[in-house]
Amino acid sequence: MPLYKGKSNKTVSKNISKLMDEGYPQKQAVAIAMSTAKRPKPRKKKVIRAKKGGVVRGFSRIARPQRFRGIF
């Protein structure tokens, strides 16, 4: 069946449900519906990770671990 034309959230949602009823997996149905609406596919958020024993550079200096320089 042909998909609905349009860019609204309702139209995209209807197209996704229609494609899933036809047997497409969810990720593929979302990609097809977004490309039909000529919208970019939603992307995963980037996660900043530290290397072994390193400090994540994305954090401010305040968030970095501080060395104790006093007397116990």
N, C-alpha and C positions, 0 to 999 in steps of 0.2 A: 504494500500500500504506500502511496506517496505520503511524505511528511508535510506537516503544516509549515507555512512560510511565516516568518516574523522573528523579531529579536526579543520579545518580552519573556519574562520568566515563566509565565503560564504556557506559552507556546513551546518553549524548550522543555518544560516538564512533561507536557503532553507527548512530545516527540520521544523523550526518553522512555516513558511508560509504554508507548506503542512499540518501540524497538525491542524492549525487554519482553513484551508479550510475544513478539516474533521469534524470540529465542537467542537474542544477542546477549553477551555478558554485560554487566553494568558499566564497566569502564569503557568498553567499546561503544555502547549505546550513548554514553555521555559525550564521547569524542565525536560521534556522527552527528548528534543533535547540535553540538556547539559549532561544528563546521557548517552545518546547514544554516544556522543563524549567523554565520560569519563572525563568531566571537572566538577569542583565544581560549584554548582548553585550560581549565584551572590547574595550576602547578602546585607542587608541594613546597612548603616553606623550607628555606635553607636552615640547616642546623649547624651551628659553629661548635666544633669539637676540638679539644686539646690533644696534642700528641702525648706520648708517654712522659709523664712528669712535667709537662709544659703548662703554661698558663694561656687561657683563651685570650687572644688579642682583642676581641670584640668588646671586652669589658673595660670599664674605666679603671684608673689606678687605685681608686678607693676599694673596688671589689677584689683586687688582687690580694693574695695572702701576705700578711705583714710579718716580719721577723721580730721576735721579742728582743729588745735591747736594754732591758732593765735588770734589776736584781731581784731574785726570789726572796 
